[in-house]
Amino acid sequence: MHMQRIPLVLVATAALLAGCTKPADDAAKKPAAAGETAKAASTVVATVNGQKISSEVFDMFIQAVTSKPAAEAPAEQKTQMLDQLINMTLAAQAGEKDGLQNEADVKARIELLRMQILAEAATEKYIKSHPVSETEVKAEYDAQVANMPKEYKARHILVDSKEKAEAIIKELAAGGDFAKIAAKESKDPGSGKNGGDLGWFNAQTMVKPFADAVAALQKGQTTQAPVQSEFGWHVIQLEDTRSPAAPAFDDVKQQVEMLSQRKKLQAYLDELRKNAKIQKTE
């Protein structure tokens, strides 16, 4: 099979663009690299047709391509990265010479990238100046635990027609054994042979008509009318309910902290939007 080789300059460019437009979540969880707060004095690492390439640009390029701080890159890799950056500079210069920067699609891409980089920088600044507190994280954890969906243990009998389901409901009301009827009548291949037993589940895993019917039942009750879903007609019996066991706070603290930070950032963006003058023309 013929494989088309892609020039290194194009690979490096794609990596650079991806690295310069990482999501806000990455900024929230990424620790500062060693020496990142102490900015080194900028030096010139190369000059291409009179255009100087600074050490800051070179370091940013290395980090974008390798996803690691420039200080961690071995000397051989830095040499290769510098050659790629020089090639990129040469390609960019050729593009400018041809006037590509004035073409509508190129101008749009440049403007979009500028906005993405500024948005990333603004996001990082907000996150650093508005860190979530331990109290906020614990409150978010408690809220998530409180909203964990209830779990149900139920049986059901699935048949093809409403009339058949109604007949089964009458049979159950007359003292019929749910499990025996399910084993005989249910067309559900998974639960039918087990007396209709569905085990423990939360309503979100079931189709809505079924979930709504289960949630409306009290422990020990059976639906008094057939419940229709895309699979057929159900007769449902609720055996028990329980609250799921919540994970320990320390086990999920990092994830909850990220969620809290994301919510705080969203609230900030919502406030910016609320106070902005926005006019849509499309």
Secondary structure as GFF3:
##gff-version 3
##sequence-region A 1 282
A	DSSP	alpha_helix	8	20	.	.	.	ID=ss1
A	DSSP	alpha_helix	24	29	.	.	.	ID=ss2
A	DSSP	beta_strand	44	48	.	.	.	ID=ss3
A	DSSP	beta_strand	51	54	.	.	.	ID=ss4
A	DSSP	alpha_helix	55	66	.	.	.	ID=ss5
A	DSSP	three_ten_helix	70	72	.	.	.	ID=ss6
A	DSSP	alpha_helix	75	97	.	.	.	ID=ss7
A	DSSP	three_ten_helix	100	102	.	.	.	ID=ss8
A	DSSP	alpha_helix	104	129	.	.	.	ID=ss9
A	DSSP	alpha_helix	134	146	.	.	.	ID=ss10
A	DSSP	beta_strand	151	159	.	.	.	ID=ss11
A	DSSP	alpha_helix	162	173	.	.	.	ID=ss12
A	DSSP	alpha_helix	178	185	.	.	.	ID=ss13
A	DSSP	three_ten_helix	192	194	.	.	.	ID=ss14
A	DSSP	beta_strand	197	202	.	.	.	ID=ss15
A	DSSP	three_ten_helix	203	205	.	.	.	ID=ss16
A	DSSP	alpha_helix	208	216	.	.	.	ID=ss17
A	DSSP	beta_strand	227	229	.	.	.	ID=ss18
A	DSSP	beta_strand	232	242	.	.	.	ID=ss19
A	DSSP	alpha_helix	249	274	.	.	.	ID=ss20
###
